Amino acid sequence: MSIRRRVILITDGDDYARRAVEHVAKEVGGRCISMSHGNPSKLKGPELIHLIKKAPNDPVLVMFDDSGIVGEGAGENALKFVALHKDIEVLGIIAVAAKSRHEEWARIDVSIDRDGEITPYGVDKFGIPELEIGRINGDTVYCLDELDVPLIVGIGDIGKMARRDDYRIGSPITKKAVDLILERSGFHDK
């Protein structure tokens, strides 16, 4: 019998995101699958499952990126494979806003704006609240509505947001999103 790994899925995978997610994973005592970064994602679902299972401890933070591809691109195919795998428990998803050429959107439970405030509104890639409640535009969010996950947190472009999420200052917006998912999932209570 295999142990289900507890993961947080993140819909961004560029170099800024990688540095931010690696930093936050260390801060929360988890692991980042650094090889999951890429714009677009290069690894397929089975390869990611193998890497997740090899991670020494949870939570495992995994990045996915479609690089603006319309519909389900490589990042979303891998994300769905991981999210639906029997050995994976998804604690939550961080849905990252993007200004792609072809706007795709997904429902979110809450967002964290670039000032670190929790809001019911979606945010743009700069972390500024939008006008619609519970919705975010991005390029790797097309399949999120199909998944049954406990919490989807929207944030602006990871590692950026006018330098308010830079890894050199601790990526505070990304960290707050991860902390919120860990808190709401009861991760520390298990």
C-alpha positions as CSV (number, residue, x, y, z in Angstrom):
1,M,0.0,0.0,0.0
2,S,1.4,3.4,-1.0
3,I,1.2,6.5,1.1
4,R,-0.8,9.4,-0.5
5,R,1.5,12.4,-0.9
6,R,0.1,15.8,0.0
7,V,0.7,18.4,-2.7
8,I,0.0,22.0,-3.7
9,L,-0.4,22.6,-7.4
10,I,0.7,25.9,-8.9
11,T,-0.2,27.2,-12.3
12,D,3.0,29.0,-13.2
13,G,6.4,27.6,-14.0
14,D,8.7,30.3,-15.3
15,D,12.1,31.1,-13.7
16,Y,10.6,33.8,-11.4
17,A,8.0,31.3,-10.2
18,R,10.7,28.6,-9.7
19,R,12.8,30.8,-7.4
20,A,9.8,31.9,-5.4
21,V,8.3,28.4,-5.0
22,E,11.6,26.9,-4.0
23,H,12.1,29.6,-1.4
24,V,8.5,29.1,0.0
25,A,8.8,25.3,0.1
26,K,11.9,25.6,2.3
27,E,10.1,28.2,4.5
28,V,7.2,25.8,5.2
29,G,9.3,22.7,5.6
30,G,8.1,21.2,2.3
31,R,9.7,20.3,-1.0
32,C,9.5,21.9,-4.4
33,I,9.7,19.8,-7.5
34,S,12.2,22.2,-9.3
35,M,12.2,20.0,-12.4
36,S,8.5,20.8,-12.8
37,H,9.3,24.4,-13.8
38,G,9.3,25.3,-17.5
39,N,7.4,27.7,-19.8
40,P,5.7,25.6,-21.1
41,S,5.9,22.5,-18.8
42,K,8.2,19.9,-20.1
43,L,7.5,16.9,-17.8
44,K,4.5,14.7,-18.3
45,G,2.2,13.5,-15.5
46,P,3.8,10.1,-14.9
47,E,7.3,11.7,-14.6
48,L,5.9,14.2,-12.1
49,I,4.3,11.4,-10.0
50,H,7.7,9.7,-9.8
51,L,9.4,12.8,-8.6
52,I,6.6,13.6,-6.1
53,K,6.9,10.1,-4.6
54,K,10.7,10.6,-4.3
55,A,10.4,13.9,-2.3
56,P,11.5,13.3,1.3
57,N,8.6,15.1,2.9
58,D,5.3,16.9,2.4
59,P,3.9,19.3,1.4
60,V,5.2,19.0,-2.2
61,L,4.8,22.1,-4.4
62,V,4.5,21.3,-8.1
63,M,4.5,23.9,-11.0
64,F,2.6,23.7,-14.2
65,D,2.6,26.1,-17.1
66,D,0.9,26.3,-20.6
67,S,2.8,29.4,-21.8
68,G,-0.4,30.9,-23.2
69,I,-1.5,27.8,-25.2
70,V,-5.3,27.8,-25.9
71,G,-7.2,25.0,-24.2
72,E,-5.5,22.2,-22.5
73,G,-1.8,22.4,-23.1
74,A,1.1,20.4,-21.7
75,G,0.9,22.0,-18.3
76,E,-2.8,21.4,-17.9
77,N,-2.6,17.8,-19.1
78,A,0.1,17.1,-16.5
79,L,-1.8,19.0,-13.8
80,K,-4.9,16.9,-14.4
81,F,-2.9,13.7,-14.3
82,V,-1.3,14.6,-11.0
83,A,-4.5,15.9,-9.4
84,L,-6.5,12.8,-10.3
85,H,-3.8,10.2,-9.3
86,K,-4.8,7.8,-6.6
87,D,-1.5,8.4,-4.7
88,I,-1.9,12.2,-4.5
89,E,-3.9,14.3,-2.1
90,V,-4.3,17.8,-3.4
91,L,-4.3,20.2,-0.5
92,G,-5.1,23.1,-2.8
93,I,-4.2,25.0,-6.0
94,I,-2.6,28.3,-6.5
95,A,-4.2,29.8,-9.6
96,V,-1.8,32.4,-11.1
97,A,-3.2,35.3,-13.1
98,A,-1.8,36.0,-16.6
99,K,-2.5,38.3,-19.4
100,S,-2.4,35.7,-22.2
101,R,-3.4,36.3,-25.7
102,H,-6.4,34.0,-25.2
103,E,-8.1,34.6,-21.9
104,E,-9.1,31.5,-20.0
105,W,-10.6,31.7,-16.6
106,A,-11.5,29.6,-13.6
107,R,-13.4,29.8,-10.4
108,I,-11.5,30.5,-7.3
109,D,-12.4,30.5,-3.6
110,V,-10.4,33.6,-2.6
111,S,-7.5,35.6,-3.9
112,I,-4.5,37.3,-2.2
113,D,-3.8,40.7,-3.7
114,R,-0.3,42.2,-4.0
115,D,-0.7,43.9,-0.6
116,G,-1.2,40.5,1.0
117,E,-4.9,41.0,1.6
118,I,-7.4,38.2,1.2
119,T,-10.2,39.2,-1.2
120,P,-13.2,37.4,-2.8
121,Y,-12.3,39.2,-6.1
122,G,-10.0,37.8,-8.7
123,V,-6.7,39.6,-9.2
124,D,-4.8,40.4,-12.4
125,K,-1.1,39.5,-13.0
126,F,0.0,42.5,-11.0
127,G,-2.0,41.3,-8.0
128,I,-4.5,44.1,-8.3
129,P,-8.1,43.1,-7.6
130,E,-10.4,42.7,-10.6
131,L,-14.1,43.5,-10.8
132,E,-15.5,39.9,-10.7
133,I,-15.9,37.9,-7.6
134,G,-14.5,34.3,-7.5
135,R,-12.9,34.3,-11.0
136,I,-9.4,34.6,-12.3
137,N,-8.0,34.9,-15.8
138,G,-4.9,32.9,-16.6
139,D,-3.2,30.6,-19.1
140,T,-3.1,27.3,-17.2
141,V,-6.4,27.5,-15.4
142,Y,-8.7,26.0,-18.1
143,C,-9.2,22.6,-16.4
144,L,-9.4,23.8,-12.7
145,D,-13.2,23.8,-12.7
146,E,-13.2,20.1,-13.5
147,L,-11.2,19.2,-10.4
148,D,-12.6,18.6,-6.9
149,V,-10.1,20.3,-4.7
150,P,-10.5,21.8,-1.2
151,L,-9.3,25.3,-2.0
152,I,-8.2,27.3,-5.1
153,V,-6.4,30.6,-4.2
154,G,-5.9,33.2,-6.9
155,I,-2.7,35.4,-7.0
156,G,-0.8,37.6,-9.4
157,D,2.2,36.6,-11.3
158,I,4.4,34.6,-8.9
159,G,7.8,36.2,-8.0
160,K,6.7,39.4,-9.6
161,M,3.7,41.7,-8.9
162,A,5.8,44.9,-9.1
163,R,8.5,43.2,-7.0
164,R,6.1,42.7,-4.1
165,D,6.6,38.9,-4.4
166,D,10.3,38.8,-5.3
167,Y,12.1,35.8,-3.8
168,R,14.8,38.1,-2.3
169,I,12.1,39.5,0.1
170,G,10.8,36.1,0.8
171,S,8.0,35.9,-1.8
172,P,5.4,37.0,0.8
173,I,2.3,36.7,-1.5
174,T,3.2,33.2,-2.6
175,K,4.0,32.2,1.0
176,K,0.7,33.6,2.2
177,A,-1.2,31.5,-0.4
178,V,0.7,28.4,0.6
179,D,0.1,29.1,4.3
180,L,-3.6,29.6,3.7
181,I,-3.9,26.3,1.8
182,L,-2.0,24.5,4.6
183,E,-4.1,26.1,7.3
184,R,-7.4,25.4,5.6
185,S,-6.5,21.8,4.7
186,G,-5.5,21.0,8.4
187,F,-2.1,20.0,7.1
188,H,-0.4,20.7,10.5
189,D,-3.1,19.0,12.4
190,K,-2.4,15.6,10.8
